[in-house]
Amino acid sequence: MKAKEWSVELYITEEGSDTVAQAVLFSGGEKRTTGRGHARRNPADREVPEIGDELAVSRALADLAG
């Protein structure tokens, strides 16, 4: 049995209170699949960018899995 190697790259962009993440799955050759996720900070919450990153990335990975 031959082992396969796939990789996922995550791209995160932040603009104001919005965070967008894109997960790109590379499964060999030119083939790739993408998922997107979005998070928006509630104006009443304190600014913690890592939380938006984590939410957006988890949503992008869930979209990729779907």
C-alpha positions as CSV (number, residue, x, y, z in Angstrom):
1,M,0.0,0.0,0.0
2,K,1.4,3.4,-1.0
3,A,1.2,6.2,1.5
4,K,-0.4,9.4,0.4
5,E,0.4,12.9,1.6
6,W,-2.1,15.7,1.6
7,S,-1.6,19.2,3.0
8,V,-3.8,22.0,4.1
9,E,-2.8,25.7,4.0
10,L,-4.8,28.2,6.0
11,Y,-5.1,31.9,5.0
12,I,-6.5,34.4,7.5
13,T,-7.4,38.0,6.8
14,E,-8.7,40.5,9.2
15,E,-10.5,43.7,8.5
16,G,-12.0,45.7,11.3
17,S,-14.2,43.3,13.4
18,D,-14.4,40.7,10.5
19,T,-12.1,37.7,10.1
20,V,-12.1,35.5,7.0
21,A,-10.3,32.2,6.7
22,Q,-9.7,30.1,3.6
23,A,-8.6,26.4,4.0
24,V,-7.0,24.9,0.9
25,L,-6.5,21.2,0.6
26,F,-3.8,20.0,-1.7
27,S,-4.3,16.3,-2.6
28,G,-1.7,15.8,-5.2
29,G,-0.9,17.4,-8.6
30,E,-3.0,20.4,-9.5
31,K,-6.1,19.2,-7.6
32,R,-7.2,21.4,-4.7
33,T,-10.3,21.9,-2.7
34,T,-11.2,25.0,-0.7
35,G,-13.4,25.9,2.3
36,R,-14.2,29.4,3.6
37,G,-15.1,30.6,7.1
38,H,-16.1,33.9,8.6
39,A,-16.2,35.4,12.1
40,R,-17.4,38.8,13.2
41,R,-16.7,40.3,16.6
42,N,-19.7,41.6,18.5
43,P,-19.0,45.3,19.1
44,A,-19.8,44.8,22.8
45,D,-16.9,42.2,23.1
46,R,-13.3,43.2,23.8
47,E,-10.9,42.9,20.9
48,V,-9.1,39.5,21.0
49,P,-8.0,38.7,17.4
50,E,-7.0,35.1,18.2
51,I,-10.7,34.3,18.9
52,G,-11.8,35.5,15.5
53,D,-9.0,33.6,13.9
54,E,-9.9,30.4,15.7
55,L,-13.6,30.7,14.8
56,A,-13.0,31.6,11.1
57,V,-10.4,28.7,10.7
58,S,-12.7,26.1,12.3
59,R,-15.6,27.2,10.1
60,A,-13.3,27.0,7.0
61,L,-12.2,23.5,7.9
62,A,-15.8,22.5,8.5
63,D,-16.7,23.9,5.1
64,L,-13.8,22.0,3.6
65,A,-15.0,18.8,5.2
66,G,-18.5,19.3,3.9
